C-alpha cells in the first residue's frame, strides 16, 4: 500500500488505484489501515473468489516462511520504524499487482511468487509512460 | 484446477466486490483511466 503516499502522482496521471484484501474488515482496520487515510477503495474478498479469478493462489509454507529474502525484508521494515502487527487470517495467500489501461486491458501483470512486490516506482512508470522501468 | 493470472494484453477479469465500508464496487464502472489493482497478501 506504499502507493498511497504517491496518490497525487496517480491523480496527475489521471489514474486511480483499488486495493483488494481477503481479511475481515475489523482486522484490516486494526492492522494495515490503522492510522492510514486511504484515498482509494479497499475491497473485501472474504471468500477469495476474486483472488482465484485473477489467478492468485496460495504459496507453500516453505516458499513464504523459509525464504531468506522474506526475513531480510521484514528486518528492513522493522529497522525503518515499522511495528509488528497482527497477522491476517492466511499468510500463505499470494497477492499481485495489475495495471489496467483505460480500455480495461492489462498493461502490467505482476502476480506474487512469494512475499514480493514490484517497486512503487515501476508501477508509476507503467502508468505514466506505458512501460516498466528497468 | 488452478487459474492463471491475466497477462499483458488480456482483458482484465471482472472485479465486483463490497468495499470495506459496505458499498458495492465494480471495476468496469471506472473504465477510461489507468487503474492499479493491488491484491494484498494478508493484513499484517
Backbone of each chain as nested JSON, in Angstrom:
{
  "chains": [
    {"id": "A", "residues": [
      {"number": 1, "name": "UNK", "atoms": {"N": [0.831, -1.21, 0.0], "CA": [0.0, 0.0, 0.0], "C": [0.863, 1.258, 0.0]}},
      {"number": 2, "name": "UNK", "atoms": {"N": [2.156, 1.085, -0.331], "CA": [3.056, 2.242, -0.375], "C": [2.609, 3.26, -1.414]}},
      {"number": 3, "name": "UNK", "atoms": {"N": [1.856, 2.783, -2.39], "CA": [1.43, 3.678, -3.469], "C": [0.521, 4.787, -2.943]}},
      {"number": 4, "name": "UNK", "atoms": {"N": [-0.07, 4.579, -1.776], "CA": [-0.936, 5.607, -1.188], "C": [-0.171, 6.919, -1.029]}},
      {"number": 5, "name": "UNK", "atoms": {"N": [1.116, 6.802, -0.675], "CA": [1.928, 8.01, -0.483], "C": [2.096, 8.79, -1.795]}},
      {"number": 6, "name": "UNK", "atoms": {"N": [1.848, 8.104, -2.914], "CA": [2.049, 8.734, -4.22], "C": [0.719, 9.013, -4.912]}},
      {"number": 7, "name": "UNK", "atoms": {"N": [-0.354, 9.154, -4.12], "CA": [-1.67, 9.287, -4.755], "C": [-1.769, 10.541, -5.604]}},
      {"number": 8, "name": "UNK", "atoms": {"N": [-1.019, 11.582, -5.231], "CA": [-1.07, 12.814, -6.031], "C": [-0.491, 12.561, -7.424]}},
      {"number": 9, "name": "UNK", "atoms": {"N": [0.577, 11.749, -7.467], "CA": [1.192, 11.43, -8.768], "C": [0.218, 10.61, -9.617]}},
      {"number": 10, "name": "UNK", "atoms": {"N": [-0.518, 9.72, -8.971], "CA": [-1.548, 8.962, -9.698], "C": [-2.623, 9.91, -10.225]}},
      {"number": 11, "name": "UNK", "atoms": {"N": [-3.046, 10.818, -9.369], "CA": [-4.074, 11.787, -9.788], "C": [-3.609, 12.57, -11.007]}},
      {"number": 12, "name": "UNK", "atoms": {"N": [-2.366, 13.032, -10.95], "CA": [-1.825, 13.843, -12.043], "C": [-1.748, 13.048, -13.351]}},
      {"number": 13, "name": "UNK", "atoms": {"N": [-1.582, 11.731, -13.228], "CA": [-1.533, 10.877, -14.422], "C": [-2.938, 10.448, -14.856]}},
      {"number": 14, "name": "UNK", "atoms": {"N": [-3.939, 10.91, -14.137], "CA": [-5.315, 10.544, -14.478], "C": [-5.635, 9.114, -14.127]}},
      {"number": 15, "name": "UNK", "atoms": {"N": [-4.912, 8.567, -13.174], "CA": [-5.078, 7.161, -12.793], "C": [-5.671, 7.047, -11.394]}},
      {"number": 16, "name": "UNK", "atoms": {"N": [-6.023, 5.846, -11.055], "CA": [-6.509, 5.578, -9.705], "C": [-6.031, 4.189, -9.289]}},
      {"number": 17, "name": "UNK", "atoms": {"N": [-6.358, 3.817, -8.077], "CA": [-5.943, 2.511, -7.564], "C": [-7.09, 1.885, -6.786]}},
      {"number": 18, "name": "UNK", "atoms": {"N": [-7.035, 0.576, -6.708], "CA": [-8.012, -0.2, -5.948], "C": [-7.235, -1.275, -5.192]}},
      {"number": 19, "name": "UNK", "atoms": {"N": [-7.526, -1.434, -3.932], "CA": [-6.889, -2.488, -3.149], "C": [-7.909, -3.582, -2.859]}},
      {"number": 20, "name": "UNK", "atoms": {"N": [-7.447, -4.815, -2.903], "CA": [-8.316, -5.952, -2.596], "C": [-7.671, -6.727, -1.45]}},
      {"number": 21, "name": "UNK", "atoms": {"N": [-8.458, -7.0, -0.429], "CA": [-7.968, -7.764, 0.716], "C": [-8.937, -8.901, 0.998]}},
      {"number": 22, "name": "UNK", "atoms": {"N": [-8.45, -9.922, 1.68], "CA": [-9.337, -11.049, 1.993], "C": [-9.618, -11.179, 3.484]}},
      {"number": 23, "name": "UNK", "atoms": {"N": [-8.968, -10.334, 4.275], "CA": [-9.162, -10.418, 5.721], "C": [-10.447, -9.716, 6.162]}},
      {"number": 24, "name": "UNK", "atoms": {"N": [-10.84, -10.017, 7.376], "CA": [-12.018, -9.393, 7.956], "C": [-11.808, -7.873, 8.045]}},
      {"number": 25, "name": "UNK", "atoms": {"N": [-12.835, -7.081, 7.71], "CA": [-12.679, -5.621, 7.778], "C": [-12.183, -5.115, 9.13]}},
      {"number": 26, "name": "UNK", "atoms": {"N": [-12.618, -5.755, 10.208], "CA": [-12.161, -5.314, 11.539], "C": [-10.65, -5.517, 11.663]}},
      {"number": 27, "name": "UNK", "atoms": {"N": [-10.178, -6.664, 11.203], "CA": [-8.734, -6.944, 11.236], "C": [-7.982, -5.959, 10.349]}},
      {"number": 28, "name": "UNK", "atoms": {"N": [-8.53, -5.667, 9.189], "CA": [-7.881, -4.713, 8.273], "C": [-7.749, -3.341, 8.914]}},
      {"number": 29, "name": "UNK", "atoms": {"N": [-8.826, -2.893, 9.553], "CA": [-8.79, -1.557, 10.169], "C": [-7.8, -1.509, 11.325]}},
      {"number": 30, "name": "UNK", "atoms": {"N": [-7.634, -2.641, 12.016], "CA": [-6.733, -2.65, 13.182], "C": [-5.283, -2.933, 12.789]}},
      {"number": 31, "name": "UNK", "atoms": {"N": [-5.066, -3.293, 11.54], "CA": [-3.694, -3.639, 11.149], "C": [-3.21, -2.684, 10.053]}},
      {"number": 32, "name": "UNK", "atoms": {"N": [-3.297, -3.091, 8.823], "CA": [-2.671, -2.298, 7.759], "C": [-3.314, -0.931, 7.533]}},
      {"number": 33, "name": "UNK", "atoms": {"N": [-4.569, -0.771, 7.913], "CA": [-5.215, 0.522, 7.699], "C": [-5.168, 1.418, 8.935]}},
      {"number": 34, "name": "UNK", "atoms": {"N": [-4.598, 0.89, 10.016], "CA": [-4.562, 1.665, 11.263], "C": [-3.778, 2.962, 11.05]}},
      {"number": 35, "name": "UNK", "atoms": {"N": [-4.398, 4.062, 11.365], "CA": [-3.745, 5.36, 11.261], "C": [-3.505, 5.818, 9.84]}},
      {"number": 36, "name": "UNK", "atoms": {"N": [-4.111, 5.146, 8.89], "CA": [-3.862, 5.437, 7.479], "C": [-5.126, 5.99, 6.843]}},
      {"number": 37, "name": "UNK", "atoms": {"N": [-4.985, 7.066, 6.116], "CA": [-6.108, 7.601, 5.362], "C": [-5.942, 7.165, 3.919]}},
      {"number": 38, "name": "UNK", "atoms": {"N": [-6.724, 6.182, 3.516], "CA": [-6.568, 5.624, 2.175], "C": [-7.544, 6.314, 1.217]}},
      {"number": 39, "name": "UNK", "atoms": {"N": [-7.008, 6.991, 0.202], "CA": [-7.889, 7.707, -0.723], "C": [-8.507, 6.806, -1.793]}},
      {"number": 40, "name": "UNK", "atoms": {"N": [-8.154, 5.531, -1.768], "CA": [-8.627, 4.601, -2.798], "C": [-9.557, 3.55, -2.167]}},
      {"number": 41, "name": "UNK", "atoms": {"N": [-10.432, 2.95, -2.974], "CA": [-11.316, 1.915, -2.434], "C": [-10.521, 0.699, -1.934]}},
      {"number": 42, "name": "UNK", "atoms": {"N": [-10.934, 0.183, -0.803], "CA": [-10.386, -1.078, -0.281], "C": [-11.524, -2.088, -0.344]}},
      {"number": 43, "name": "UNK", "atoms": {"N": [-11.356, -3.107, -1.176], "CA": [-12.412, -4.095, -1.382], "C": [-12.142, -5.314, -0.508]}},
      {"number": 44, "name": "UNK", "atoms": {"N": [-13.217, -5.964, -0.107], "CA": [-13.087, -7.14, 0.751], "C": [-13.59, -8.368, -0.004]}},
      {"number": 45, "name": "UNK", "atoms": {"N": [-12.687, -9.312, -0.191], "CA": [-12.996, -10.552, -0.914], "C": [-12.894, -11.719, 0.081]}},
      {"number": 46, "name": "UNK", "atoms": {"N": [-13.915, -11.818, 0.918], "CA": [-13.862, -12.755, 2.035], "C": [-13.674, -14.204, 1.589]}},
      {"number": 47, "name": "UNK", "atoms": {"N": [-14.322, -14.593, 0.496], "CA": [-14.186, -15.989, 0.057], "C": [-13.065, -16.162, -0.98]}},
      {"number": 48, "name": "UNK", "atoms": {"N": [-12.384, -15.094, -1.254], "CA": [-11.232, -15.078, -2.168], "C": [-11.594, -15.535, -3.586]}},
      {"number": 49, "name": "UNK", "atoms": {"N": [-12.834, -15.372, -3.961], "CA": [-13.238, -15.768, -5.317], "C": [-12.563, -14.886, -6.365]}},
      {"number": 50, "name": "UNK", "atoms": {"N": [-12.351, -13.606, -6.031], "CA": [-11.674, -12.725, -6.996], "C": [-10.181, -13.03, -7.059]}},
      {"number": 51, "name": "UNK", "atoms": {"N": [-9.589, -13.372, -5.928], "CA": [-8.188, -13.806, -5.961], "C": [-8.049, -14.977, -6.938]}},
      {"number": 52, "name": "UNK", "atoms": {"N": [-8.977, -15.92, -6.815], "CA": [-8.913, -17.101, -7.678], "C": [-9.14, -16.719, -9.14]}},
      {"number": 53, "name": "UNK", "atoms": {"N": [-10.125, -15.841, -9.365], "CA": [-10.429, -15.434, -10.747], "C": [-9.245, -14.711, -11.398]}},
      {"number": 54, "name": "UNK", "atoms": {"N": [-8.447, -14.044, -10.581], "CA": [-7.274, -13.33, -11.093], "C": [-6.01, -14.199, -11.002]}},
      {"number": 55, "name": "UNK", "atoms": {"N": [-6.19, -15.464, -10.715], "CA": [-5.077, -16.414, -10.757], "C": [-4.113, -16.32, -9.598]}},
      {"number": 56, "name": "UNK", "atoms": {"N": [-4.571, -15.8, -8.48], "CA": [-3.685, -15.624, -7.327], "C": [-3.925, -16.749, -6.332]}},
      {"number": 57, "name": "UNK", "atoms": {"N": [-2.968, -17.608, -6.216], "CA": [-3.124, -18.817, -5.429], "C": [-2.414, -18.687, -4.081]}},
      {"number": 58, "name": "UNK", "atoms": {"N": [-2.336, -19.799, -3.38], "CA": [-1.631, -19.839, -2.09], "C": [-0.252, -20.443, -2.313]}},
      {"number": 59, "name": "UNK", "atoms": {"N": [0.73, -19.891, -1.609], "CA": [2.09, -20.42, -1.682], "C": [2.26, -21.521, -0.647]}},
      {"number": 60, "name": "UNK", "atoms": {"N": [3.288, -22.309, -0.821], "CA": [3.607, -23.3, 0.216], "C": [4.158, -22.573, 1.44]}},
      {"number": 61, "name": "UNK", "atoms": {"N": [4.101, -23.234, 2.562], "CA": [4.658, -22.66, 3.803], "C": [6.136, -22.319, 3.595]}},
      {"number": 62, "name": "UNK", "atoms": {"N": [6.864, -23.245, 2.983], "CA": [8.309, -23.046, 2.8], "C": [8.602, -21.837, 1.922]}},
      {"number": 63, "name": "UNK", "atoms": {"N": [7.799, -21.658, 0.877], "CA": [8.064, -20.55, -0.052], "C": [7.919, -19.203, 0.643]}},
      {"number": 64, "name": "UNK", "atoms": {"N": [7.019, -19.139, 1.604], "CA": [6.818, -17.871, 2.315], "C": [7.804, -17.731, 3.476]}},
      {"number": 65, "name": "UNK", "atoms": {"N": [7.829, -18.717, 4.337], "CA": [8.496, -18.528, 5.63], "C": [9.908, -19.07, 5.699]}},
      {"number": 66, "name": "UNK", "atoms": {"N": [10.338, -19.826, 4.708], "CA": [11.726, -20.293, 4.712], "C": [12.558, -19.549, 3.674]}},
      {"number": 67, "name": "UNK", "atoms": {"N": [12.024, -18.466, 3.162], "CA": [12.732, -17.673, 2.164], "C": [13.531, -16.572, 2.871]}},
      {"number": 68, "name": "UNK", "atoms": {"N": [14.848, -16.611, 2.793], "CA": [15.658, -15.579, 3.471], "C": [15.311, -14.159, 3.039]}},
      {"number": 69, "name": "UNK", "atoms": {"N": [14.856, -14.002, 1.784], "CA": [14.504, -12.657, 1.315], "C": [13.351, -12.076, 2.128]}},
      {"number": 70, "name": "UNK", "atoms": {"N": [12.426, -12.962, 2.529], "CA": [11.288, -12.5, 3.313], "C": [11.766, -11.962, 4.655]}},
      {"number": 71, "name": "UNK", "atoms": {"N": [12.656, -12.698, 5.298], "CA": [13.16, -12.266, 6.619], "C": [13.996, -11.004, 6.484]}},
      {"number": 72, "name": "UNK", "atoms": {"N": [14.769, -10.894, 5.417], "CA": [15.545, -9.661, 5.198], "C": [14.605, -8.472, 5.028]}},
      {"number": 73, "name": "UNK", "atoms": {"N": [13.522, -8.706, 4.278], "CA": [12.566, -7.627, 4.052], "C": [11.917, -7.193, 5.365]}},
      {"number": 74, "name": "UNK", "atoms": {"N": [11.518, -8.161, 6.191], "CA": [10.923, -7.808, 7.483], "C": [11.937, -7.066, 8.347]}},
      {"number": 75, "name": "UNK", "atoms": {"N": [13.194, -7.501, 8.302], "CA": [14.244, -6.824, 9.06], "C": [14.383, -5.369, 8.636]}},
      {"number": 76, "name": "UNK", "atoms": {"N": [14.364, -5.144, 7.317], "CA": [14.464, -3.775, 6.804], "C": [13.286, -2.919, 7.284]}},
      {"number": 77, "name": "UNK", "atoms": {"N": [12.098, -3.511, 7.225], "CA": [10.902, -2.764, 7.636], "C": [10.957, -2.396, 9.112]}},
      {"number": 78, "name": "UNK", "atoms": {"N": [11.386, -3.354, 9.945], "CA": [11.451, -3.08, 11.381], "C": [12.498, -2.012, 11.681]}},
      {"number": 79, "name": "UNK", "atoms": {"N": [13.633, -2.08, 10.983], "CA": [14.686, -1.075, 11.195], "C": [14.228, 0.313, 10.745]}},
      {"number": 80, "name": "UNK", "atoms": {"N": [13.304, 0.335, 9.766], "CA": [12.837, 1.633, 9.274], "C": [11.718, 2.2, 10.142]}},
      {"number": 81, "name": "UNK", "atoms": {"N": [11.373, 1.49, 11.195], "CA": [10.381, 2.019, 12.125], "C": [9.034, 1.344, 12.068]}},
      {"number": 82, "name": "UNK", "atoms": {"N": [8.867, 0.385, 11.156], "CA": [7.601, -0.35, 11.113], "C": [7.438, -1.139, 12.411]}},
      {"number": 83, "name": "UNK", "atoms": {"N": [6.199, -1.28, 12.838], "CA": [5.966, -2.082, 14.036], "C": [5.366, -3.429, 13.65]}},
      {"number": 84, "name": "UNK", "atoms": {"N": [5.521, -4.387, 14.536], "CA": [4.939, -5.707, 14.288], "C": [3.437, -5.62, 14.497]}},
      {"number": 85, "name": "UNK", "atoms": {"N": [2.69, -6.091, 13.489], "CA": [1.236, -6.009, 13.559], "C": [0.632, -7.404, 13.564]}},
      {"number": 86, "name": "UNK", "atoms": {"N": [-0.641, -7.429, 13.877], "CA": [-1.361, -8.691, 13.844], "C": [-1.343, -9.265, 12.433]}},
      {"number": 87, "name": "UNK", "atoms": {"N": [-1.06, -10.552, 12.328], "CA": [-1.068, -11.194, 11.018], "C": [-2.511, -11.425, 10.573]}},
      {"number": 88, "name": "UNK", "atoms": {"N": [-2.71, -11.512, 9.302], "CA": [-4.031, -11.801, 8.77], "C": [-4.402, -13.255, 8.943]}},
      {"number": 89, "name": "UNK", "atoms": {"N": [-5.515, -13.609, 8.331], "CA": [-6.05, -14.94, 8.54], "C": [-5.291, -16.017, 7.765]}},
      {"number": 90, "name": "UNK", "atoms": {"N": [-4.665, -15.661, 6.683], "CA": [-3.956, -16.661, 5.877], "C": [-2.686, -16.038, 5.306]}},
      {"number": 91, "name": "UNK", "atoms": {"N": [-1.575, -16.321, 5.925], "CA": [-0.318, -15.695, 5.496], "C": [0.252, -16.371, 4.252]}},
      {"number": 92, "name": "UNK", "atoms": {"N": [-0.396, -17.43, 3.776], "CA": [0.106, -18.108, 2.567], "C": [-0.594, -17.64, 1.294]}},
      {"number": 93, "name": "UNK", "atoms": {"N": [-1.622, -16.83, 1.447], "CA": [-2.306, -16.304, 0.262], "C": [-1.387, -15.316, -0.456]}},
      {"number": 94, "name": "UNK", "atoms": {"N": [-1.243, -15.479, -1.734], "CA": [-0.425, -14.568, -2.524], "C": [-1.282, -13.443, -3.107]}},
      {"number": 95, "name": "UNK", "atoms": {"N": [-0.658, -12.29, -3.279], "CA": [-1.331, -11.16, -3.889], "C": [-0.775, -10.896, -5.277]}},
      {"number": 96, "name": "UNK", "atoms": {"N": [-0.939, -9.68, -5.726], "CA": [-0.411, -9.33, -7.045], "C": [-0.787, -7.912, -7.41]}},
      {"number": 97, "name": "UNK", "atoms": {"N": [-0.051, -7.364, -8.348], "CA": [-0.32, -6.012, -8.827], "C": [-0.578, -6.052, -10.325]}},
      {"number": 98, "name": "UNK", "atoms": {"N": [-1.653, -5.401, -10.727], "CA": [-2.04, -5.351, -12.139], "C": [-2.384, -3.906, -12.488]}},
      {"number": 99, "name": "UNK", "atoms": {"N": [-1.92, -3.483, -13.643], "CA": [-2.3, -2.152, -14.126], "C": [-3.141, -2.328, -15.375]}},
      {"number": 100, "name": "UNK", "atoms": {"N": [-4.31, -1.712, -15.344], "CA": [-5.237, -1.773, -16.477], "C": [-5.153, -0.469, -17.248]}},
      {"number": 101, "name": "UNK", "atoms": {"N": [-5.193, -0.567, -18.552], "CA": [-5.232, 0.661, -19.348], "C": [-6.674, 1.185, -19.38]}},
      {"number": 102, "name": "UNK", "atoms": {"N": [-6.905, 2.331, -19.975], "CA": [-8.264, 2.906, -19.933], "C": [-9.331, 2.027, -20.575]}},
      {"number": 103, "name": "UNK", "atoms": {"N": [-8.934, 1.073, -21.414], "CA": [-9.913, 0.172, -22.043], "C": [-10.154, -1.093, -21.204]}},
      {"number": 104, "name": "UNK", "atoms": {"N": [-9.488, -1.196, -20.077], "CA": [-9.665, -2.371, -19.238], "C": [-8.786, -3.54, -19.639]}},
      {"number": 105, "name": "UNK", "atoms": {"N": [-7.734, -3.257, -20.391], "CA": [-6.783, -4.299, -20.814], "C": [-5.565, -4.247, -19.891]}},
      {"number": 106, "name": "UNK", "atoms": {"N": [-5.055, -5.418, -19.569], "CA": [-3.904, -5.499, -18.662], "C": [-2.658, -4.912, -19.34]}},
      {"number": 107, "name": "UNK", "atoms": {"N": [-2.113, -3.865, -18.73], "CA": [-0.886, -3.242, -19.248], "C": [0.344, -3.735, -18.479]}},
      {"number": 108, "name": "UNK", "atoms": {"N": [0.107, -4.274, -17.31], "CA": [1.209, -4.761, -16.469], "C": [0.636, -5.831, -15.547]}},
      {"number": 109, "name": "UNK", "atoms": {"N": [1.328, -6.941, -15.448], "CA": [0.857, -8.06, -14.627], "C": [2.007, -8.561, -13.774]}},
      {"number": 110, "name": "UNK", "atoms": {"N": [1.824, -8.535, -12.48], "CA": [2.895, -8.982, -11.593], "C": [2.301, -9.74, -10.401]}},
      {"number": 111, "name": "UNK", "atoms": {"N": [1.886, -11.006, -10.641], "CA": [1.42, -11.808, -9.506], "C": [2.589, -12.13, -8.578]}},
      {"number": 112, "name": "UNK", "atoms": {"N": [2.32, -12.205, -7.285], "CA": [3.384, -12.552, -6.342], "C": [3.762, -14.017, -6.472]}},
      {"number": 113, "name": "UNK", "atoms": {"N": [5.031, -14.299, -6.265], "CA": [5.526, -15.68, -6.196], "C": [5.849, -16.051, -4.763]}},
      {"number": 114, "name": "UNK", "atoms": {"N": [6.175, -15.066, -3.996], "CA": [6.395, -15.197, -2.551], "C": [5.985, -13.863, -1.964]}},
      {"number": 115, "name": "UNK", "atoms": {"N": [6.58, -13.449, -0.873], "CA": [6.211, -12.157, -0.299], "C": [7.001, -11.053, -1.0]}},
      {"number": 116, "name": "UNK", "atoms": {"N": [6.763, -10.895, -2.273], "CA": [7.496, -9.906, -3.05], "C": [6.519, -8.964, -3.751]}},
      {"number": 117, "name": "UNK", "atoms": {"N": [6.935, -7.745, -3.917], "CA": [6.127, -6.737, -4.606], "C": [7.03, -5.939, -5.534]}},
      {"number": 118, "name": "UNK", "atoms": {"N": [6.525, -5.483, -6.654], "CA": [7.348, -4.606, -7.5], "C": [7.534, -3.253, -6.814]}},
      {"number": 119, "name": "UNK", "atoms": {"N": [8.637, -2.566, -7.091], "CA": [8.819, -1.224, -6.525], "C": [7.699, -0.292, -6.993]}},
      {"number": 120, "name": "UNK", "atoms": {"N": [7.309, 0.605, -6.11], "CA": [6.247, 1.557, -6.461], "C": [6.633, 2.359, -7.698]}},
      {"number": 121, "name": "UNK", "atoms": {"N": [7.927, 2.695, -7.81], "CA": [8.389, 3.469, -8.95], "C": [8.109, 2.777, -10.27]}},
      {"number": 122, "name": "UNK", "atoms": {"N": [8.229, 1.473, -10.283], "CA": [7.96, 0.728, -11.521], "C": [6.475, 0.83, -11.889]}},
      {"number": 123, "name": "UNK", "atoms": {"N": [5.619, 0.704, -10.885], "CA": [4.174, 0.8, -11.147], "C": [3.817, 2.184, -11.686]}},
      {"number": 124, "name": "UNK", "atoms": {"N": [4.406, 3.203, -11.067], "CA": [4.115, 4.57, -11.508], "C": [4.629, 4.814, -12.92]}},
      {"number": 125, "name": "UNK", "atoms": {"N": [5.785, 4.225, -13.244], "CA": [6.336, 4.392, -14.592], "C": [5.42, 3.778, -15.638]}},
      {"number": 126, "name": "UNK", "atoms": {"N": [4.867, 2.609, -15.341], "CA": [3.942, 1.978, -16.283], "C": [2.726, 2.872, -16.499]}},
      {"number": 127, "name": "UNK", "atoms": {"N": [2.211, 3.421, -15.411], "CA": [1.022, 4.27, -15.51], "C": [1.326, 5.545, -16.312]}},
      {"number": 128, "name": "UNK", "atoms": {"N": [2.492, 6.114, -16.062], "CA": [2.818, 7.408, -16.7], "C": [3.352, 7.251, -18.123]}},
      {"number": 129, "name": "UNK", "atoms": {"N": [4.063, 6.144, -18.376], "CA": [4.742, 6.013, -19.671], "C": [4.369, 4.743, -20.44]}},
      {"number": 130, "name": "UNK", "atoms": {"N": [3.644, 3.838, -19.806], "CA": [3.187, 2.645, -20.504], "C": [4.148, 1.48, -20.482]}},
      {"number": 131, "name": "UNK", "atoms": {"N": [5.367, 1.696, -19.979], "CA": [6.328, 0.593, -19.913], "C": [7.013, 0.605, -18.558]}},
      {"number": 132, "name": "UNK", "atoms": {"N": [7.351, -0.592, -18.05], "CA": [8.048, -0.621, -16.766], "C": [9.48, -0.124, -16.901]}},
      {"number": 133, "name": "UNK", "atoms": {"N": [9.974, 0.514, -15.838], "CA": [11.384, 0.907, -15.84], "C": [12.226, -0.329, -15.627]}},
      {"number": 134, "name": "UNK", "atoms": {"N": [13.469, -0.296, -16.033], "CA": [14.33, -1.484, -15.89], "C": [14.894, -1.565, -14.489]}}
    ]},
    {"id": "B", "residues": [
      {"number": 1, "name": "UNK", "atoms": {"N": [-8.791, -27.0, -10.619], "CA": [-7.689, -26.547, -11.453], "C": [-7.31, -25.116, -11.074]}},
      {"number": 2, "name": "UNK", "atoms": {"N": [-6.018, -24.839, -11.012], "CA": [-5.567, -23.504, -10.662], "C": [-5.77, -22.544, -11.824]}},
      {"number": 3, "name": "UNK", "atoms": {"N": [-6.264, -21.37, -11.521], "CA": [-6.408, -20.377, -12.565], "C": [-5.068, -19.679, -12.798]}},
      {"number": 4, "name": "UNK", "atoms": {"N": [-4.97, -19.015, -13.922], "CA": [-3.713, -18.367, -14.328], "C": [-3.911, -16.859, -14.272]}},
      {"number": 5, "name": "UNK", "atoms": {"N": [-2.951, -16.128, -13.73], "CA": [-3.108, -14.667, -13.686], "C": [-3.21, -14.076, -15.09]}},
      {"number": 6, "name": "UNK", "atoms": {"N": [-3.995, -13.017, -15.26], "CA": [-4.08, -12.376, -16.573], "C": [-2.725, -11.774, -16.954]}},
      {"number": 7, "name": "UNK", "atoms": {"N": [-2.409, -11.883, -18.222], "CA": [-1.128, -11.378, -18.73], "C": [-1.339, -10.075, -19.497]}},
      {"number": 8, "name": "UNK", "atoms": {"N": [-0.245, -9.4, -19.755], "CA": [-0.296, -8.159, -20.522], "C": [-1.015, -8.401, -21.855]}},
      {"number": 9, "name": "UNK", "atoms": {"N": [-1.978, -7.576, -22.155], "CA": [-2.752, -7.716, -23.384], "C": [-4.075, -8.411, -23.177]}},
      {"number": 10, "name": "UNK", "atoms": {"N": [-4.24, -9.089, -22.055], "CA": [-5.518, -9.747, -21.748], "C": [-6.532, -8.711, -21.257]}},
      {"number": 11, "name": "UNK", "atoms": {"N": [-7.787, -8.99, -21.498], "CA": [-8.827, -8.183, -20.86], "C": [-8.885, -8.546, -19.384]}},
      {"number": 12, "name": "UNK", "atoms": {"N": [-8.973, -7.551, -18.545], "CA": [-8.983, -7.813, -17.096], "C": [-10.22, -8.611, -16.705]}},
      {"number": 13, "name": "UNK", "atoms": {"N": [-10.053, -9.578, -15.812], "CA": [-11.228, -10.294, -15.301], "C": [-12.153, -9.33, -14.552]}},
      {"number": 14, "name": "UNK", "atoms": {"N": [-13.418, -9.698, -14.41], "CA": [-14.33, -8.831, -13.649], "C": [-13.865, -8.696, -12.2]}},
      {"number": 15, "name": "UNK", "atoms": {"N": [-14.24, -7.597, -11.595], "CA": [-13.936, -7.384, -10.174], "C": [-15.1, -6.619, -9.562]}},
      {"number": 16, "name": "UNK", "atoms": {"N": [-15.979, -7.365, -8.949], "CA": [-17.144, -6.773, -8.295], "C": [-17.166, -7.244, -6.851]}},
      {"number": 17, "name": "UNK", "atoms": {"N": [-16.925, -6.344, -5.929], "CA": [-16.827, -6.7, -4.514], "C": [-17.368, -5.556, -3.654]}},
      {"number": 18, "name": "UNK", "atoms": {"N": [-17.685, -5.868, -2.404], "CA": [-18.033, -4.777, -1.479], "C": [-16.773, -4.07, -0.999]}},
      {"number": 19, "name": "UNK", "atoms": {"N": [-16.889, -2.789, -0.73], "CA": [-15.77, -2.073, -0.119], "C": [-15.779, -2.349, 1.383]}},
      {"number": 20, "name": "UNK", "atoms": {"N": [-14.695, -1.937, 2.017], "CA": [-14.595, -2.133, 3.469], "C": [-15.692, -1.354, 4.203]}},
      {"number": 21, "name": "UNK", "atoms": {"N": [-16.256, -0.352, 3.521], "CA": [-17.332, 0.438, 4.12], "C": [-18.714, -0.104, 3.772]}},
      {"number": 22, "name": "UNK", "atoms": {"N": [-18.747, -1.235, 3.069], "CA": [-20.023, -1.867, 2.772], "C": [-20.68, -1.405, 1.491]}},
      {"number": 23, "name": "UNK", "atoms": {"N": [-20.014, -0.554, 0.714], "CA": [-20.594, -0.118, -0.557], "C": [-20.204, -1.102, -1.65]}},
      {"number": 24, "name": "UNK", "atoms": {"N": [-20.955, -1.115, -2.737], "CA": [-20.62, -2.023, -3.828], "C": [-19.638, -1.346, -4.786]}},
      {"number": 25, "name": "UNK", "atoms": {"N": [-18.769, -2.136, -5.374], "CA": [-17.75, -1.62, -6.292], "C": [-17.675, -2.533, -7.5]}},
      {"number": 26, "name": "UNK", "atoms": {"N": [-17.634, -1.915, -8.67], "CA": [-17.491, -2.679, -9.909], "C": [-16.381, -2.015, -10.73]}},
      {"number": 27, "name": "UNK", "atoms": {"N": [-15.316, -2.77, -10.973], "CA": [-14.167, -2.239, -11.709], "C": [-14.58, -1.676, -13.068]}},
      {"number": 28, "name": "UNK", "atoms": {"N": [-15.562, -2.304, -13.692], "CA": [-15.998, -1.876, -15.029], "C": [-16.513, -0.434, -15.022]}},
      {"number": 29, "name": "UNK", "atoms": {"N": [-16.948, 0.03, -13.863], "CA": [-17.525, 1.375, -13.787], "C": [-16.475, 2.481, -13.763]}},
      {"number": 30, "name": "UNK", "atoms": {"N": [-15.202, 2.102, -13.616], "CA": [-14.175, 3.162, -13.619], "C": [-13.258, 3.039, -14.842]}},
      {"number": 31, "name": "UNK", "atoms": {"N": [-13.789, 2.43, -15.905], "CA": [-13.019, 2.398, -17.159], "C": [-12.79, 3.821, -17.656]}},
      {"number": 32, "name": "UNK", "atoms": {"N": [-11.766, 3.96, -18.511], "CA": [-11.483, 5.279, -19.066], "C": [-10.257, 5.918, -18.45]}},
      {"number": 33, "name": "UNK", "atoms": {"N": [-9.656, 5.23, -17.491], "CA": [-8.426, 5.718, -16.882], "C": [-7.576, 4.517, -16.49]}},
      {"number": 34, "name": "UNK", "atoms": {"N": [-6.297, 4.742, -16.316], "CA": [-5.442, 3.662, -15.817], "C": [-5.839, 3.333, -14.378]}},
      {"number": 35, "name": "UNK", "atoms": {"N": [-5.843, 2.054, -14.076], "CA": [-6.197, 1.616, -12.725], "C": [-5.15, 0.616, -12.244]}},
      {"number": 36, "name": "UNK", "atoms": {"N": [-4.61, 0.874, -11.076], "CA": [-3.755, -0.111, -10.405], "C": [-4.648, -0.961, -9.515]}},
      {"number": 37, "name": "UNK", "atoms": {"N": [-4.683, -2.261, -9.794], "CA": [-5.433, -3.191, -8.949], "C": [-4.413, -3.98, -8.144]}},
      {"number": 38, "name": "UNK", "atoms": {"N": [-4.442, -3.773, -6.85], "CA": [-3.435, -4.378, -5.991], "C": [-4.089, -5.347, -5.02]}},
      {"number": 39, "name": "UNK", "atoms": {"N": [-3.844, -6.639, -5.241], "CA": [-4.348, -7.657, -4.322], "C": [-3.34, -7.822, -3.194]}},
      {"number": 40, "name": "UNK", "atoms": {"N": [-3.808, -7.673, -1.979], "CA": [-2.921, -7.73, -0.819], "C": [-2.768, -9.172, -0.355]}},
      {"number": 41, "name": "UNK", "atoms": {"N": [-1.608, -9.446, 0.196], "CA": [-1.327, -10.824, 0.61], "C": [-2.056, -11.176, 1.907]}},
      {"number": 42, "name": "UNK", "atoms": {"N": [-1.887, -10.354, 2.889], "CA": [-2.63, -10.53, 4.145], "C": [-2.568, -9.23, 4.917]}},
      {"number": 43, "name": "UNK", "atoms": {"N": [-3.312, -9.177, 5.999], "CA": [-3.494, -7.901, 6.692], "C": [-2.298, -7.462, 7.51]}},
      {"number": 44, "name": "UNK", "atoms": {"N": [-1.312, -8.3, 7.702], "CA": [-0.204, -7.939, 8.609], "C": [0.624, -6.784, 8.115]}}
    ]}
  ]
}
